[in-house]
Amino acid sequence: MSDDNIRPWGQYDIISSGTGYQVKRIVVNPKSRLSYQRHNRRTEYWVVVEGEATVTLNDETFTRSRGEVAIVPVTTKHRVENLTEEPLVFIEVQTGDYFGEDDIERFADDYGRS
């Protein structure tokens, strides 16, 4: 993974991208979480491949384990967190017309980015 893709909560790598899609491999460190956020131009599909994800969509929280999927429709507030002692790894498939970091509206963030 590139050093540019290291974040306070873990890291990601872009696996593939093309017109209308982008695919990332995301690793969330133990006891870490991403910001509570939403996107206006993309939908995300999260497939857990290692560990257990605690997912929040519009203030409803549930878990997903290996082989399970969470779907994050466009404009849905969302967060993924790793409450365990082992790394969480999931594949994120984004579909839409724009995938830039400036399409992130943060509502809460543990690292002062909101």
MMTF fields as JSON, N, C-alpha, C and O atoms, coordinates in Angstrom:
{
  "mmtfVersion": "1.0.0",
  "mmtfProducer": "UNKNOWN",
  "numBonds": 455,
  "numAtoms": 456,
  "numGroups": 114,
  "numChains": 1,
  "numModels": 1,
  "chainsPerModel": [1],
  "groupsPerChain": [114],
  "chainIdList": ["A"],
  "bondAtomList": [4, 2, 8, 6, 12, 10, 16, 14, 20, 18, 24, 22, 28, 26, 32, 30, 36, 34, 40, 38, 44, 42, 48, 46, 52, 50, 56, 54, 60, 58, 64, 62, 68, 66, 72, 70, 76, 74, 80, 78, 84, 82, 88, 86, 92, 90, 96, 94, 100, 98, 104, 102, 108, 106, 112, 110, 116, 114, 120, 118, 124, 122, 128, 126, 132, 130, 136, 134, 140, 138, 144, 142, 148, 146, 152, 150, 156, 154, 160, 158, 164, 162, 168, 166, 172, 170, 176, 174, 180, 178, 184, 182, 188, 186, 192, 190, 196, 194, 200, 198, 204, 202, 208, 206, 212, 210, 216, 214, 220, 218, 224, 222, 228, 226, 232, 230, 236, 234, 240, 238, 244, 242, 248, 246, 252, 250, 256, 254, 260, 258, 264, 262, 268, 266, 272, 270, 276, 274, 280, 278, 284, 282, 288, 286, 292, 290, 296, 294, 300, 298, 304, 302, 308, 306, 312, 310, 316, 314, 320, 318, 324, 322, 328, 326, 332, 330, 336, 334, 340, 338, 344, 342, 348, 346, 352, 350, 356, 354, 360, 358, 364, 362, 368, 366, 372, 370, 376, 374, 380, 378, 384, 382, 388, 386, 392, 390, 396, 394, 400, 398, 404, 402, 408, 406, 412, 410, 416, 414, 420, 418, 424, 422, 428, 426, 432, 430, 436, 434, 440, 438, 444, 442, 448, 446, 452, 450],
  "bondOrderList": [1, 1, 1, 1, 1, 1, 1, 1, 1, 1, 1, 1, 1, 1, 1, 1, 1, 1, 1, 1, 1, 1, 1, 1, 1, 1, 1, 1, 1, 1, 1, 1, 1, 1, 1, 1, 1, 1, 1, 1, 1, 1, 1, 1, 1, 1, 1, 1, 1, 1, 1, 1, 1, 1, 1, 1, 1, 1, 1, 1, 1, 1, 1, 1, 1, 1, 1, 1, 1, 1, 1, 1, 1, 1, 1, 1, 1, 1, 1, 1, 1, 1, 1, 1, 1, 1, 1, 1, 1, 1, 1, 1, 1, 1, 1, 1, 1, 1, 1, 1, 1, 1, 1, 1, 1, 1, 1, 1, 1, 1, 1, 1, 1],
  "groupList": [{"groupName": "MET", "atomNameList": ["N", "CA", "C", "O"], "elementList": ["N", "C", "C", "O"], "formalChargeList": [0, 0, 0, 0], "bondAtomList": [1, 0, 2, 1, 3, 2], "bondOrderList": [1, 1, 2], "singleLetterCode": "M", "chemCompType": "L-PEPTIDE LINKING"}, {"groupName": "SER", "atomNameList": ["N", "CA", "C", "O"], "elementList": ["N", "C", "C", "O"], "formalChargeList": [0, 0, 0, 0], "bondAtomList": [1, 0, 2, 1, 3, 2], "bondOrderList": [1, 1, 2], "singleLetterCode": "S", "chemCompType": "L-PEPTIDE LINKING"}, {"groupName": "ASP", "atomNameList": ["N", "CA", "C", "O"], "elementList": ["N", "C", "C", "O"], "formalChargeList": [0, 0, 0, 0], "bondAtomList": [1, 0, 2, 1, 3, 2], "bondOrderList": [1, 1, 2], "singleLetterCode": "D", "chemCompType": "L-PEPTIDE LINKING"}, {"groupName": "ASN", "atomNameList": ["N", "CA", "C", "O"], "elementList": ["N", "C", "C", "O"], "formalChargeList": [0, 0, 0, 0], "bondAtomList": [1, 0, 2, 1, 3, 2], "bondOrderList": [1, 1, 2], "singleLetterCode": "N", "chemCompType": "L-PEPTIDE LINKING"}, {"groupName": "ILE", "atomNameList": ["N", "CA", "C", "O"], "elementList": ["N", "C", "C", "O"], "formalChargeList": [0, 0, 0, 0], "bondAtomList": [1, 0, 2, 1, 3, 2], "bondOrderList": [1, 1, 2], "singleLetterCode": "I", "chemCompType": "L-PEPTIDE LINKING"}, {"groupName": "ARG", "atomNameList": ["N", "CA", "C", "O"], "elementList": ["N", "C", "C", "O"], "formalChargeList": [0, 0, 0, 0], "bondAtomList": [1, 0, 2, 1, 3, 2], "bondOrderList": [1, 1, 2], "singleLetterCode": "R", "chemCompType": "L-PEPTIDE LINKING"}, {"groupName": "PRO", "atomNameList": ["N", "CA", "C", "O"], "elementList": ["N", "C", "C", "O"], "formalChargeList": [0, 0, 0, 0], "bondAtomList": [1, 0, 2, 1, 3, 2], "bondOrderList": [1, 1, 2], "singleLetterCode": "P", "chemCompType": "L-PEPTIDE LINKING"}, {"groupName": "TRP", "atomNameList": ["N", "CA", "C", "O"], "elementList": ["N", "C", "C", "O"], "formalChargeList": [0, 0, 0, 0], "bondAtomList": [1, 0, 2, 1, 3, 2], "bondOrderList": [1, 1, 2], "singleLetterCode": "W", "chemCompType": "L-PEPTIDE LINKING"}, {"groupName": "GLY", "atomNameList": ["N", "CA", "C", "O"], "elementList": ["N", "C", "C", "O"], "formalChargeList": [0, 0, 0, 0], "bondAtomList": [1, 0, 2, 1, 3, 2], "bondOrderList": [1, 1, 2], "singleLetterCode": "G", "chemCompType": "PEPTIDE LINKING"}, {"groupName": "GLN", "atomNameList": ["N", "CA", "C", "O"], "elementList": ["N", "C", "C", "O"], "formalChargeList": [0, 0, 0, 0], "bondAtomList": [1, 0, 2, 1, 3, 2], "bondOrderList": [1, 1, 2], "singleLetterCode": "Q", "chemCompType": "L-PEPTIDE LINKING"}, {"groupName": "TYR", "atomNameList": ["N", "CA", "C", "O"], "elementList": ["N", "C", "C", "O"], "formalChargeList": [0, 0, 0, 0], "bondAtomList": [1, 0, 2, 1, 3, 2], "bondOrderList": [1, 1, 2], "singleLetterCode": "Y", "chemCompType": "L-PEPTIDE LINKING"}, {"groupName": "THR", "atomNameList": ["N", "CA", "C", "O"], "elementList": ["N", "C", "C", "O"], "formalChargeList": [0, 0, 0, 0], "bondAtomList": [1, 0, 2, 1, 3, 2], "bondOrderList": [1, 1, 2], "singleLetterCode": "T", "chemCompType": "L-PEPTIDE LINKING"}, {"groupName": "VAL", "atomNameList": ["N", "CA", "C", "O"], "elementList": ["N", "C", "C", "O"], "formalChargeList": [0, 0, 0, 0], "bondAtomList": [1, 0, 2, 1, 3, 2], "bondOrderList": [1, 1, 2], "singleLetterCode": "V", "chemCompType": "L-PEPTIDE LINKING"}, {"groupName": "LYS", "atomNameList": ["N", "CA", "C", "O"], "elementList": ["N", "C", "C", "O"], "formalChargeList": [0, 0, 0, 0], "bondAtomList": [1, 0, 2, 1, 3, 2], "bondOrderList": [1, 1, 2], "singleLetterCode": "K", "chemCompType": "L-PEPTIDE LINKING"}, {"groupName": "LEU", "atomNameList": ["N", "CA", "C", "O"], "elementList": ["N", "C", "C", "O"], "formalChargeList": [0, 0, 0, 0], "bondAtomList": [1, 0, 2, 1, 3, 2], "bondOrderList": [1, 1, 2], "singleLetterCode": "L", "chemCompType": "L-PEPTIDE LINKING"}, {"groupName": "HIS", "atomNameList": ["N", "CA", "C", "O"], "elementList": ["N", "C", "C", "O"], "formalChargeList": [0, 0, 0, 0], "bondAtomList": [1, 0, 2, 1, 3, 2], "bondOrderList": [1, 1, 2], "singleLetterCode": "H", "chemCompType": "L-PEPTIDE LINKING"}, {"groupName": "GLU", "atomNameList": ["N", "CA", "C", "O"], "elementList": ["N", "C", "C", "O"], "formalChargeList": [0, 0, 0, 0], "bondAtomList": [1, 0, 2, 1, 3, 2], "bondOrderList": [1, 1, 2], "singleLetterCode": "E", "chemCompType": "L-PEPTIDE LINKING"}, {"groupName": "ALA", "atomNameList": ["N", "CA", "C", "O"], "elementList": ["N", "C", "C", "O"], "formalChargeList": [0, 0, 0, 0], "bondAtomList": [1, 0, 2, 1, 3, 2], "bondOrderList": [1, 1, 2], "singleLetterCode": "A", "chemCompType": "L-PEPTIDE LINKING"}, {"groupName": "PHE", "atomNameList": ["N", "CA", "C", "O"], "elementList": ["N", "C", "C", "O"], "formalChargeList": [0, 0, 0, 0], "bondAtomList": [1, 0, 2, 1, 3, 2], "bondOrderList": [1, 1, 2], "singleLetterCode": "F", "chemCompType": "L-PEPTIDE LINKING"}],
  "groupTypeList": [0, 1, 2, 2, 3, 4, 5, 6, 7, 8, 9, 10, 2, 4, 4, 1, 1, 8, 11, 8, 10, 9, 12, 13, 5, 4, 12, 12, 3, 6, 13, 1, 5, 14, 1, 10, 9, 5, 15, 3, 5, 5, 11, 16, 10, 7, 12, 12, 12, 16, 8, 16, 17, 11, 12, 11, 14, 3, 2, 16, 11, 18, 11, 5, 1, 5, 8, 16, 12, 17, 4, 12, 6, 12, 11, 11, 13, 15, 5, 12, 16, 3, 14, 11, 16, 16, 6, 14, 12, 18, 4, 16, 12, 9, 11, 8, 2, 10, 18, 8, 16, 2, 2, 4, 16, 5, 18, 17, 2, 2, 10, 8, 5, 1],
  "groupIdList": [1, 2, 3, 4, 5, 6, 7, 8, 9, 10, 11, 12, 13, 14, 15, 16, 17, 18, 19, 20, 21, 22, 23, 24, 25, 26, 27, 28, 29, 30, 31, 32, 33, 34, 35, 36, 37, 38, 39, 40, 41, 42, 43, 44, 45, 46, 47, 48, 49, 50, 51, 52, 53, 54, 55, 56, 57, 58, 59, 60, 61, 62, 63, 64, 65, 66, 67, 68, 69, 70, 71, 72, 73, 74, 75, 76, 77, 78, 79, 80, 81, 82, 83, 84, 85, 86, 87, 88, 89, 90, 91, 92, 93, 94, 95, 96, 97, 98, 99, 100, 101, 102, 103, 104, 105, 106, 107, 108, 109, 110, 111, 112, 113, 114],
  "secStructList": [7, 7, 4, 4, 4, 3, 3, 6, 6, 3, 3, 3, 3, 3, 3, 3, 3, 3, 6, 6, 3, 3, 3, 3, 3, 3, 3, 3, 7, 6, 6, 3, 3, 7, 7, 3, 3, 3, 7, 1, 1, 3, 3, 3, 3, 3, 3, 3, 3, 3, 1, 3, 3, 3, 3, 3, 3, 6, 6, 3, 3, 3, 3, 3, 3, 6, 6, 7, 3, 3, 3, 3, 7, 6, 6, 7, 7, 3, 3, 3, 3, 3, 7, 1, 1, 1, 7, 3, 3, 3, 3, 3, 3, 3, 3, 3, 1, 7, 7, 7, 4, 4, 4, 7, 3, 3, 3, 3, 7, 6, 6, 1, 7, 7],
  "xCoordList": [0.832, 0.0, 0.881, 1.961, 0.423, 1.155, 1.088, 0.076, 2.159, 2.146, 1.095, 0.589, 0.754, -0.273, -1.642, -2.539, -1.802, -3.091, -3.195, -4.148, -2.216, -2.262, -3.09, -2.899, -4.003, -4.884, -4.756, -4.19, -5.264, -5.165, -5.867, -5.481, -6.887, -7.675, -7.146, -7.569, -6.225, -5.716, -5.147, -4.384, -5.521, -5.003, -5.891, -6.719, -5.691, -6.437, -5.551, -4.534, -5.961, -5.27, -6.32, -7.275, -6.157, -7.066, -6.639, -5.523, -7.544, -7.263, -7.536, -6.776, -8.631, -9.048, -9.943, -10.612, -9.947, -10.871, -11.116, -10.288, -12.262, -12.644, -13.845, -14.239, -14.416, -15.566, -16.722, -17.241, -17.113, -18.264, -18.005, -18.947, -16.728, -16.456, -15.038, -14.144, -14.859, -13.541, -13.617, -14.632, -12.52, -12.484, -11.289, -10.167, -11.545, -10.496, -10.439, -11.452, -9.247, -9.047, -8.757, -7.796, -9.579, -9.48, -9.176, -9.81, -8.195, -7.834, -8.099, -7.568, -8.937, -9.236, -8.542, -8.779, -7.696, -6.951, -7.904, -9.03, -7.442, -8.255, -8.635, -7.827, -9.882, -10.397, -10.373, -10.218, -10.526, -10.514, -11.772, -12.472, -12.045, -13.208, -12.99, -12.204, -13.706, -13.68, -14.67, -15.44, -14.652, -15.58, -17.011, -17.24, -17.959, -19.376, -19.6, -19.457, -19.949, -19.896, -20.963, -21.702, -21.028, -21.862, -21.239, -20.403, -21.688, -21.233, -22.46, -23.526, -22.294, -23.393, -23.333, -24.273, -22.227, -22.059, -21.682, -21.339, -21.738, -21.393, -22.134, -22.496, -22.34, -22.847, -21.666, -20.773, -21.66, -20.581, -21.139, -22.206, -20.382, -20.699, -19.488, -18.381, -19.685, -18.593, -18.702, -19.709, -17.682, -17.635, -16.533, -15.355, -16.921, -15.95, -15.199, -15.812, -13.868, -13.047, -12.25, -11.828, -12.039, -11.386, -11.946, -12.124, -12.222, -12.66, -14.158, -14.933, -14.538, -15.947, -16.1, -15.402, -17.028, -17.301, -18.541, -19.561, -18.445, -19.623, -19.98, -19.205, -21.153, -21.576, -22.714, -23.643, -22.642, -23.739, -24.21, -23.422, -25.506, -26.143, -27.313, -28.252, -27.254, -28.318, -28.732, -29.92, -27.76, -27.95, -28.427, -28.74, -28.5, -28.797, -27.496, -26.779, -27.192, -25.93, -26.163, -27.094, -25.288, -25.342, -23.944, -23.041, -23.753, -22.437, -22.468, -23.505, -21.277, -21.068, -19.768, -18.766, -19.799, -18.629, -18.159, -18.733, -17.116, -16.518, -17.582, -18.409, -17.54, -18.464, -19.767, -20.57, -19.99, -21.229, -21.012, -19.886, -22.101, -22.058, -22.893, -23.942, -22.423, -23.21, -23.292, -22.285, -24.476, -24.685, -24.953, -25.809, -24.204, -24.311, -24.809, -24.007, -26.131, -26.659, -26.158, -25.807, -26.13, -25.729, -26.526, -27.715, -25.877, -26.39, -26.722, -27.268, -26.415, -26.647, -25.496, -24.334, -25.797, -24.757, -24.24, -25.024, -22.924, -22.357, -21.031, -20.307, -20.754, -19.477, -19.203, -20.125, -17.932, -17.514, -16.487, -15.619, -16.606, -15.639, -15.257, -15.992, -14.09, -13.557, -13.472, -12.563, -14.406, -14.441, -13.606, -13.524, -12.987, -12.259, -10.77, -10.301, -10.042, -8.589, -7.819, -6.588, -8.531, -7.916, -8.22, -9.243, -7.358, -7.646, -8.94, -9.284, -9.634, -10.81, -10.365, -9.758, -10.662, -10.334, -11.618, -12.333, -11.902, -13.049, -12.732, -11.859, -13.47, -13.358, -14.512, -15.672, -14.18, -15.192, -15.312, -14.341, -16.499, -16.777, -17.617, -18.722, -17.095, -17.8, -18.354, -17.659, -19.612, -20.194, -20.762, -21.319, -20.617, -21.1, -20.35, -19.73, -20.413, -19.758, -18.565, -17.921, -18.262, -17.131, -16.696, -17.537, -15.367, -14.848, -13.813, -13.074, -13.751, -12.768, -13.014, -14.143, -11.929, -12.016, -12.848, -13.327, -13.03, -13.841, -15.343, -16.146, -15.732, -17.144, -17.429, -18.248, -16.748, -16.971, -17.495, -16.825, -18.694, -19.249, -19.196, -19.901, -18.353, -18.17, -19.096, -19.271, -19.685, -20.565, -19.89, -20.184, -19.0, -18.236, -16.95, -16.93, -15.864, -14.566, -13.672, -13.538, -13.064, -12.191, -10.839, -10.071, -10.553, -9.218, -9.239, -8.296, -10.3, -10.377, -10.589, -10.252, -11.145, -11.341, -12.77, -13.07, -13.684, -15.078, -15.281, -16.396],
  "yCoordList": [-1.172, 0.0, 1.242, 1.249, 2.266, 3.515, 4.268, 4.213, 4.967, 5.802, 6.896, 7.359, 7.322, 8.339, 7.846, 8.649, 6.55, 5.966, 5.527, 4.847, 5.916, 5.609, 6.685, 7.878, 6.254, 7.152, 6.848, 5.816, 7.715, 7.451, 6.156, 5.543, 5.74, 4.546, 3.281, 2.183, 3.403, 2.24, 2.661, 3.624, 1.928, 2.256, 1.663, 0.788, 2.168, 1.618, 1.604, 2.293, 0.805, 0.742, 0.675, -0.095, 1.464, 1.385, 0.199, 0.156, -0.766, -1.999, -1.822, -2.303, -1.126, -0.968, 0.264, 0.643, 0.879, 1.992, 2.109, 1.714, 2.656, 2.857, 3.781, 4.349, 3.93, 4.803, 4.3, 3.204, 5.121, 4.801, 3.901, 3.534, 3.522, 2.67, 2.852, 3.304, 2.484, 2.407, 1.308, 1.158, 0.535, -0.564, -0.359, -0.141, -0.431, -0.27, -1.486, -2.139, -1.775, -2.722, -1.86, -1.09, -1.98, -1.119, -1.967, -2.997, -1.521, -2.172, -1.179, -0.069, -1.599, -0.763, -1.387, -2.55, -0.614, -1.099, -1.495, -1.003, -2.392, -2.745, -1.497, -0.584, -1.477, -0.389, 0.966, 1.999, 0.969, 2.212, 2.31, 1.322, 3.523, 3.727, 4.914, 5.818, 4.886, 5.978, 7.044, 6.814, 8.196, 9.263, 8.891, 8.067, 9.507, 9.373, 10.395, 11.596, 9.925, 10.758, 10.375, 9.408, 11.16, 10.781, 11.341, 12.244, 10.756, 11.169, 11.54, 10.941, 12.511, 12.956, 12.397, 12.567, 11.725, 11.3, 9.835, 9.417, 9.047, 7.634, 6.76, 7.191, 5.518, 4.445, 3.535, 3.375, 2.933, 2.037, 0.675, 0.571, -0.372, -1.753, -2.271, -2.283, -2.699, -3.179, -4.685, -5.179, -5.417, -6.876, -7.19, -6.946, -7.725, -8.044, -9.316, -10.328, -9.253, -10.416, -10.942, -12.098, -10.101, -10.53, -9.704, -8.493, -10.365, -9.647, -9.398, -10.026, -8.46, -8.113, -6.602, -5.874, -6.135, -4.709, -4.334, -5.021, -3.254, -2.64, -1.471, -0.527, -1.546, -0.604, 0.259, -0.252, 1.55, 2.455, 3.11, 3.722, 2.977, 3.629, 4.453, 3.904, 5.767, 6.658, 6.338, 6.204, 6.22, 6.022, 4.63, 4.421, 3.669, 2.276, 1.483, 1.571, 0.708, -0.011, -1.522, -2.043, -2.218, -3.677, -4.177, -3.378, -5.493, -6.055, -6.853, -7.356, -6.945, -7.78, -8.542, -7.98, -9.833, -10.711, -11.149, -10.751, -11.968, -12.396, -12.927, -13.764, -12.422, -12.839, -12.067, -12.234, -11.23, -10.454, -9.064, -8.569, -8.446, -7.179, -6.127, -6.433, -4.892, -3.732, -2.809, -2.558, -2.309, -1.398, -0.004, 0.178, 0.976, 2.36, 3.199, 3.641, 3.425, 4.218, 5.67, 6.18, 6.312, 7.71, 8.532, 8.285, 9.503, 10.437, 9.787, 10.46, 8.519, 7.857, 8.173, 8.008, 8.619, 8.799, 7.41, 6.48, 7.277, 5.96, 6.022, 7.018, 4.903, 4.729, 3.237, 2.432, 2.878, 1.501, 1.582, 2.455, 0.643, 0.611, -0.818, -1.767, -0.936, -2.227, -2.239, -1.644, -2.908, -2.973, -4.121, -4.292, -4.909, -6.105, -5.824, -4.703, -6.873, -6.802, -7.232, -7.214, -7.617, -8.066, -7.06, -6.377, -6.948, -6.03, -6.403, -7.579, -5.401, -5.56, -5.251, -4.209, -6.148, -5.924, -6.076, -7.069, -5.081, -5.198, -4.589, -3.733, -5.062, -4.538, -3.565, -3.898, -2.375, -1.344, -1.12, -0.75, -1.344, -1.055, 0.212, 0.252, 1.231, 2.499, 2.599, 2.296, 3.026, 3.3, 4.702, 5.148, 5.387, 6.762, 7.505, 6.902, 8.842, 9.636, 10.436, 11.155, 10.31, 11.047, 10.374, 9.996, 10.218, 9.484, 10.276, 9.693, 11.57, 12.402, 12.511, 12.376, 12.759, 12.915, 14.131, 14.195, 15.089, 16.267, 15.992, 16.903, 14.755, 14.354, 13.66, 12.744, 14.106, 13.573, 14.714, 15.731, 14.533, 15.454, 14.727, 13.738, 15.223, 14.558, 15.155, 16.371, 14.273, 14.681, 14.475, 15.2, 13.506, 13.23, 12.539, 11.724, 12.881, 12.308, 12.274, 13.274, 11.129, 10.971, 11.671, 11.775, 12.148, 12.678, 14.157, 14.643, 14.88, 16.317, 16.754, 17.883, 15.877, 16.229, 16.643, 16.903, 16.719, 17.056, 18.552, 19.005],
  "zCoordList": [0.0, 0.0, 0.0, 0.591, -0.652, -0.737, 0.588, 1.286, 0.932, 2.144, 2.044, 3.066, 0.816, 0.618, 1.074, 1.33, 1.174, 1.506, 2.962, 3.342, 3.778, 5.207, 5.897, 5.66, 6.746, 7.485, 8.976, 9.338, 9.849, 11.293, 11.719, 12.714, 10.977, 11.297, 10.639, 11.003, 9.674, 8.94, 7.604, 7.522, 6.537, 5.204, 4.119, 4.371, 2.901, 1.772, 0.541, 0.473, -0.424, -1.701, -2.794, -2.689, -3.834, -4.979, -5.824, -6.342, -5.957, -6.692, -8.174, -9.014, -8.495, -9.883, -9.991, -9.03, -11.165, -11.407, -12.902, -13.723, -13.228, -14.609, -14.658, -13.639, -15.81, -15.962, -15.1, -15.31, -14.13, -13.298, -12.112, -11.41, -11.858, -10.696, -10.177, -10.892, -8.91, -8.285, -7.222, -6.542, -7.088, -6.13, -5.2, -5.656, -3.885, -2.882, -1.965, -1.71, -1.477, -0.366, 0.845, 0.844, 1.881, 3.055, 4.284, 4.514, 5.073, 6.327, 7.455, 7.459, 8.421, 9.582, 10.792, 11.122, 11.441, 12.606, 13.735, 13.806, 14.619, 15.787, 16.588, 16.762, 17.073, 17.923, 17.216, 17.867, 15.891, 15.108, 14.266, 14.042, 13.803, 12.943, 12.026, 12.314, 10.915, 9.964, 10.425, 11.358, 9.783, 10.157, 9.78, 8.895, 10.46, 10.117, 9.015, 9.241, 7.826, 6.628, 5.626, 5.811, 4.553, 3.411, 2.14, 2.163, 1.022, -0.308, -1.143, -1.003, -1.987, -2.846, -4.252, -5.028, -4.595, -5.988, -6.164, -7.27, -5.088, -5.238, -4.228, -3.134, -4.645, -3.803, -3.499, -4.33, -2.3, -1.929, -1.527, -0.922, -1.882, -1.516, -0.76, -1.299, 0.484, 1.315, 1.486, 1.992, 1.073, 1.23, 2.246, 1.987, 3.388, 4.433, 4.032, 3.696, 4.072, 3.742, 4.939, 4.936, 5.968, 7.208, 8.352, 8.227, 9.466, 10.652, 10.68, 9.959, 11.537, 11.701, 11.654, 12.359, 10.809, 10.656, 11.453, 11.395, 12.186, 12.788, 11.881, 11.729, 11.286, 10.256, 10.795, 11.42, 10.554, 10.882, 9.593, 8.871, 9.311, 8.162, 8.697, 9.274, 8.505, 8.978, 10.419, 10.714, 11.3, 12.743, 13.137, 14.309, 12.221, 12.554, 12.466, 11.469, 13.51, 13.586, 13.535, 14.149, 12.779, 12.647, 12.34, 12.089, 12.357, 12.067, 10.764, 10.331, 10.161, 8.988, 9.196, 9.638, 8.871, 8.992, 7.613, 6.599, 7.576, 6.312, 5.346, 5.707, 4.117, 3.076, 3.056, 2.138, 4.048, 4.09, 3.507, 3.452, 3.074, 2.342, 3.057, 3.625, 3.023, 3.435, 2.227, 1.565, 1.942, 0.814, 1.374, 2.24, 0.862, 1.311, 0.131, -0.692, 0.038, -1.072, -1.026, 0.038, -2.169, -2.266, -1.256, -1.052, -0.627, 0.399, 1.742, 2.616, 1.936, 3.22, 4.169, 3.8, 5.373, 6.383, 6.755, 6.947, 6.853, 7.116, 7.858, 7.835, 8.519, 9.222, 9.316, 9.442, 9.255, 9.545, 10.654, 10.662, 11.602, 12.688, 13.021, 12.748, 13.615, 14.01, 15.529, 16.107, 16.171, 17.632, 18.185, 19.402, 17.31, 17.721, 17.908, 17.712, 18.292, 18.479, 17.233, 17.229, 16.179, 14.924, 13.819, 13.886, 12.797, 11.702, 10.971, 10.855, 10.491, 9.63, 8.213, 7.965, 7.278, 5.872, 5.066, 5.199, 4.23, 3.343, 1.988, 1.848, 1.001, -0.354, -0.553, -0.312, -0.992, -1.229, -2.734, -3.394, -3.265, -4.664, -4.703, -4.162, -5.335, -5.475, -6.887, -7.857, -7.001, -8.315, -8.296, -7.293, -9.403, -9.493, -10.569, -11.444, -10.496, -11.535, -11.02, -11.784, -9.702, -9.141, -7.847, -7.032, -7.647, -6.497, -5.696, -4.904, -5.889, -5.202, -3.708, -3.234, -2.971, -1.518, -1.118, 0.014, -2.016, -1.686, -1.78, -1.578, -2.084, -2.027, -0.692, -0.621, 0.353, 1.699, 2.567, 2.745, 3.1, 4.08, 5.422, 5.626, 6.343, 7.637, 8.689, 8.769, 9.494, 10.589, 11.945, 12.896, 12.044, 13.26, 12.853, 11.931, 13.561, 13.209, 14.44, 15.144, 14.696, 15.862, 15.695, 16.651, 14.492, 14.195, 13.813, 13.188, 14.179, 13.958, 12.53, 12.174, 11.696, 10.285, 9.969, 8.804, 10.968, 10.659, 10.537, 10.28]
}
